[in-house]
């Protein structure tokens, strides 16, 4: 039915939007048009990604019951600073944070959590 088709299109558009945001396109515009005069019905989806956002600042704040070693704080700041100017991709943010989390056990924090 046409209602099922529209529901499918909305799901697809939601997926497209998720992918675009993951790649740093937070202002994307996605439209669709149905041409019901054709058989099968023609669906056109238009995607205008817009500007790709870049990371302007990236701070990793570490908290612990006791003072953290300067090496650990410096590592977090260095990794954060390396992200500035890169596209604001989800993967970039997650991987940078993961670099810090991977080093914590080596620096005496085996049970560090998000």
N, C-alpha and C positions, 0 to 999 in steps of 0.2 A: 504494500500500500504506500501511498505518498507519505503518510505519517511515519511509517517505518523508515522510508528513505531519508526523510528529514532528520530523524533521530540518529541514523547512521552518519549522516553528514555532520551533525553536531559533535558526535563522538570523534570523528576523524579530525575535525577542526580543533577540538580540544587537544588531541595528540600532536597536531602540527604546532599549536601554540606552545605546548610543553617542550618540544624539540627546539623551537626558536628561542625560548627563554633559556634553556640549557646552554645554548650557544651564544648568549649575551644579547639577544634581540628582544628586549623587554617592551618595546613600543610597536611590535608588529601588528599589522592590520590584516585580518583574514576575512574574506567575504565569499559568498557562494551564490550561484544562480542556477535555477532549474529551468530547463527548456522542456516543458511538458508537451509541446507540439510535435516532438520527435519520438520515435519508437526505436530502440528503447529511449527512455527519458535521458536527456543529456544533462550532466552536472558539471558545472565549471566552478572551480575553486580558485580564487585569486589571493595571492600572498604578496603583501608588501612588507618586507622585513623591517624597514626603517633603519635607524642608526644602530650600529653595534656599540653597546656600552663597554666602557673600559673601567678597570679598577682604578679608582682615584686614591684610595687609602686602604690598607689592609693591616689591621692590628690583631694580634693573637694575645689574648689576656690569659695568663696562667695563674691559677690560684692553688694554694696549698696551706696546710695548717702551720707550716713553718716557712721561713724565708727560703726562696728558691736560689740555687746557685747562679751566679752571674752568667756562667756559660750557657745555661738553659734559657735564661731570659734573652741573652744576646742572640741565640739561635732562633728563637721565636720571632724576634724583631727583624733579623736578617731575612728569614724566609718570607715574612710579611712584606718587607720592603721590595723583595724580588718580584712580587705580584703586581706592583703598581705599574700602570700603563698597559697591562695585558688585557685582552678581551675578558669581559666579566662572565666567563663560562663557569657553569656549575663544577665541571671537572677540575678546573684550575683552582677553585676555592677549596674543594675537598682534598685534592692532592697536596696542596700546600699545608693544610692542617694535618694531613696524614704524615707528612715528613716530620713534623714536630712530635706527633704521637709515637712514631716509630723510634725516635731517639730517647724518649722518656725512660724506658726500661734500662737502656745502656747507661743512663745518668743516675740510676738509683731509684726510679719510680716505676716499678713493675706493675702496679695496679692502677695506673692513671686512667681516668675515664673522662668522657665528654661531659 
